[in-house]
Amino acid sequence: MTTPDGAAADGAAADGVTADGVRCEVTGGVLRVTLARPDRANALRGQDMGVLLRALEDAAAGGAVRAVLLRGEGRNFCGGADLVAANAQGGERPPLGAMIRNLSATAHRLVRTLWDLPVPSVAAVQGRAAGLGLHVALACDFVVAADTAAFSEPFAQRGFTADSGGTFLLPRLIGVARAKQMLIRGAVVPAPRALEWGLIGEVVPVDELATAAGELAAELAAGPTLVHGLTKALVSEHLTADLPRALDAEARTVELSLRGEDFKEGVRAFLGRRAPVFTGR
């Protein structure tokens, strides 16, 4: 990565960090991260989260990156974690506690890194933003959504509890009653209602999304980066004193819920493209 005048910049590793599911580039002080698995609704695998973390942590280390723009390729922003990849056949059953360690190293680390990022971040959301995909968007400072976007928490319908900050982020943004509608009942919230609820900050016509989000990221990149970072830290300090505790509690309840029969049924139903039949076990 180089600065606009062509000189090498510190933190250059954020530029060109790529994998088959994620593309990163830095232009005009903006780290542009594209989730690039449109055939899978840009669902995130472990390796995708690793690439995202590398790019974000490099950006946080300083240098030419002054804002982050996160977007999805194709019809959807991000459908969540890739359950198909995570539950591939033939693997041994993980030992007790493995999910806690895995979440701490991947999804939870990703959400916390975005939340604590010392430069402002923008999520450009079209189509679905579900589960981890929703939380990644909400961990950004600004969410610009297409008028066709929809937001959801599919965890209960899959037979396990929410992770990656869902039970922390939603009550703070939209209140307890609405958070329960999403987390327990699985309510799908269209973009206009999400704006009304305060879940997101802006809704634009779908064909204006790229321009609107790009202009916002450029505006932020042109602003006082240190002030932005300090302001973010102050706001987060007042709102997020218990974030590590919330993430730890989520990891522990996910570990427990994954041991139940309902989780197995949720995955079977998801893979079989049918409605799950839960037994409460």
C-alpha positions in Angstrom: 0.0 0.0 0.0 1.2 3.5 -0.7 0.1 7.0 0.4 -1.6 9.2 -2.2 1.8 10.7 -3.1 3.2 7.3 -3.8 5.3 6.9 -0.7 5.2 3.7 1.4 2.9 3.8 4.4 3.0 2.1 7.8 0.3 -0.6 8.3 0.5 -1.5 4.6 -0.3 -5.2 5.3 -4.0 -4.2 5.4 -3.8 -3.6 1.6 -4.0 -6.7 -0.6 -5.0 -9.0 2.3 -7.1 -11.5 0.3 -8.6 -15.0 0.3 -11.2 -16.6 -1.9 -13.9 -15.3 0.3 -12.6 -11.8 1.2 -10.9 -9.0 -0.7 -9.2 -6.0 0.8 -7.8 -2.9 -0.7 -6.8 0.6 0.5 -7.7 3.6 -1.6 -7.9 7.2 -0.4 -7.3 6.3 3.2 -10.3 3.8 3.2 -9.8 0.1 3.8 -12.4 -1.4 1.6 -13.3 -5.0 2.6 -15.5 -7.0 0.4 -17.1 -10.3 1.4 -16.8 -12.3 -1.8 -18.8 -15.5 -1.6 -22.0 -14.4 -3.2 -23.1 -17.9 -4.0 -23.2 -18.6 -0.2 -24.7 -15.2 0.8 -21.2 -14.2 1.8 -21.4 -16.6 4.8 -18.2 -16.4 6.9 -15.9 -19.4 7.4 -13.1 -19.5 9.9 -10.5 -18.6 7.2 -12.6 -15.7 6.1 -12.7 -14.3 9.6 -9.0 -14.8 9.8 -8.5 -12.6 6.8 -10.8 -10.0 8.1 -9.0 -9.9 11.4 -5.6 -9.5 9.8 -6.8 -6.6 7.7 -8.6 -4.9 10.6 -5.7 -5.4 13.1 -3.2 -4.1 10.5 -5.5 -1.0 10.0 -5.7 -0.5 13.8 -1.9 -0.5 14.1 -1.8 2.8 12.4 -0.7 4.1 9.0 -2.6 5.3 6.0 -6.0 3.7 6.9 -8.4 6.3 8.3 -11.7 4.6 7.8 -13.1 1.1 7.0 -15.8 0.3 4.5 -17.3 -3.2 4.8 -19.5 -4.5 2.0 -20.8 -7.7 0.5 -20.7 -8.9 -3.1 -23.9 -9.9 -4.9 -27.4 -9.9 -3.5 -26.6 -10.1 0.2 -24.3 -8.5 2.7 -23.7 -11.6 4.9 -25.9 -14.5 5.8 -23.9 -15.3 9.0 -21.4 -18.0 9.8 -21.1 -20.8 7.3 -23.0 -23.7 9.0 -22.4 -26.0 6.1 -18.6 -25.6 6.3 -18.6 -25.7 10.1 -20.6 -28.9 10.2 -18.8 -30.9 7.4 -19.4 -34.6 7.7 -16.7 -36.9 8.9 -15.1 -34.8 11.7 -14.8 -35.9 15.3 -17.0 -34.4 17.9 -15.2 -31.5 19.4 -14.3 -31.8 23.1 -16.1 -29.8 25.8 -15.0 -26.2 25.8 -13.9 -26.2 22.1 -16.7 -23.9 21.1 -15.7 -21.3 23.7 -12.1 -21.3 22.5 -13.2 -21.2 18.9 -15.6 -18.3 19.3 -13.0 -16.4 21.3 -10.5 -16.7 18.5 -12.8 -16.1 15.5 -16.3 -14.5 15.6 -16.0 -12.9 19.0 -12.6 -11.6 18.3 -13.9 -10.2 15.0 -16.8 -8.3 16.5 -14.7 -6.9 19.3 -12.0 -5.8 16.9 -14.5 -3.9 14.8 -16.1 -2.4 18.0 -12.7 -1.2 19.3 -11.3 -0.1 16.0 -9.6 3.3 16.4 -10.8 4.5 13.0 -14.5 4.9 12.0 -16.2 2.1 10.1 -19.1 1.8 7.7 -21.2 -1.2 6.8 -23.0 -1.1 3.4 -25.8 -3.6 3.7 -28.0 -5.1 0.9 -30.1 -8.2 1.0 -29.7 -10.3 4.1 -27.7 -9.5 7.2 -28.2 -12.4 9.5 -26.6 -13.7 12.7 -22.9 -13.0 12.7 -23.4 -11.0 9.5 -25.8 -8.7 11.4 -23.5 -8.4 14.4 -20.5 -7.5 12.2 -22.6 -4.7 10.6 -23.8 -3.5 14.0 -20.3 -3.5 15.4 -19.4 -0.9 12.7 -20.0 2.8 13.6 -22.4 3.5 10.7 -24.8 1.1 8.9 -26.0 2.3 5.5 -28.7 -0.1 4.2 -30.4 -0.6 0.9 -34.2 -0.2 1.1 -34.4 -3.9 0.2 -32.2 -5.1 3.1 -33.5 -7.3 5.9 -32.0 -8.0 9.3 -32.5 -11.2 11.3 -31.3 -13.5 14.1 -31.7 -17.1 13.0 -30.1 -18.7 16.0 -33.2 -20.0 17.8 -34.6 -21.4 14.6 -31.3 -23.4 14.3 -31.7 -24.7 17.8 -28.9 -22.8 19.7 -28.3 -19.5 21.4 -27.0 -16.3 19.9 -23.2 -15.6 19.8 -20.9 -12.8 18.5 -22.5 -10.1 20.5 -26.2 -10.4 19.5 -27.5 -10.4 23.1 -25.3 -7.4 23.9 -25.8 -5.3 20.8 -29.5 -5.6 20.1 -31.0 -4.6 23.6 -28.7 -1.5 23.6 -29.8 -0.4 20.1 -33.5 -1.3 19.9 -34.5 -2.1 23.5 -35.2 -5.4 25.2 -38.7 -6.0 23.8 -37.7 -5.7 20.2 -34.4 -7.6 20.8 -36.5 -10.5 22.0 -38.7 -10.3 18.9 -35.5 -10.9 16.9 -33.6 -13.2 19.1 -36.4 -15.5 20.3 -39.1 -15.3 17.7 -36.7 -14.8 14.8 -38.5 -11.7 13.5 -37.1 -10.5 10.2 -36.8 -6.7 10.2 -36.9 -4.9 6.9 -34.6 -1.9 6.4 -37.3 0.8 6.8 -38.4 -0.7 10.2 -34.8 -1.2 11.2 -34.3 2.5 10.7 -37.4 3.4 12.7 -36.2 1.1 15.5 -32.8 2.6 15.6 -31.0 -0.6 14.6 -29.3 1.2 11.6 -28.6 4.8 10.7 -29.5 5.3 7.1 -31.6 3.7 4.3 -31.1 4.5 0.6 -32.4 3.1 -2.7 -30.5 -0.1 -3.5 -28.9 1.4 -6.6 -27.5 4.3 -4.5 -26.0 2.1 -1.8 -22.5 1.9 -3.1 -22.3 5.6 -3.7 -23.8 6.6 -0.3 -21.6 4.3 1.7 -18.5 5.1 -0.3 -19.1 8.9 0.2 -19.6 8.4 3.9 -16.4 6.4 4.3 -14.5 9.0 2.3 -16.0 11.8 4.5 -14.8 9.9 7.6 -11.4 9.2 6.1 -11.0 12.9 5.5 -11.9 13.8 9.1 -9.9 14.1 12.3 -8.9 10.5 12.7 -7.5 10.8 16.2 -10.6 12.7 17.3 -12.8 10.0 15.7 -10.9 7.3 17.6 -11.1 9.1 20.9 -14.8 9.8 20.6 -15.5 6.2 19.7 -13.5 5.1 22.8 -15.5 7.4 25.1 -18.9 6.3 23.7 -17.9 2.7 24.0 -16.6 3.1 27.5 -19.9 4.4 28.7 -21.9 1.7 26.9 -19.8 -1.4 26.9 -18.2 -1.8 30.3 -19.6 -5.4 30.3 -18.8 -6.5 26.7 -16.2 -9.0 27.6 -18.5 -10.5 30.2 -21.4 -10.6 27.7 -19.2 -12.4 25.1 -18.0 -14.9 27.7 -21.5 -15.6 28.8 -22.6 -16.1 25.1 -19.8 -18.5 24.4 -20.7 -20.6 27.5 -24.4 -20.8 26.6 -23.6 -21.6 22.9 -21.3 -24.4 24.2 -24.3 -25.8 26.2 -26.9 -25.3 23.5 -24.7 -27.1 20.9 -24.9 -30.2 23.1 -28.7 -30.5 22.7 -30.8 -32.5 20.3 -32.5 -29.3 19.0 -29.2 -28.1 17.6 -28.7 -31.3 15.7 -32.3 -31.0 14.4 -31.7 -27.3 13.5 -28.7 -28.2 11.4 -30.4 -31.2 9.8 -33.4 -29.0 8.9 -31.1 -26.2 7.5 -29.2 -28.7 5.3 -32.4 -30.3 4.2 -34.1 -27.0 3.4 -37.1 -27.8 5.6 -38.7 -26.4 8.8 -37.1 -27.8 12.0 -39.1 -29.9 14.4 -37.7 -29.2 17.8 -38.3 -31.4 20.8 -37.1 -29.1 23.6 -34.1 -31.3 24.4 
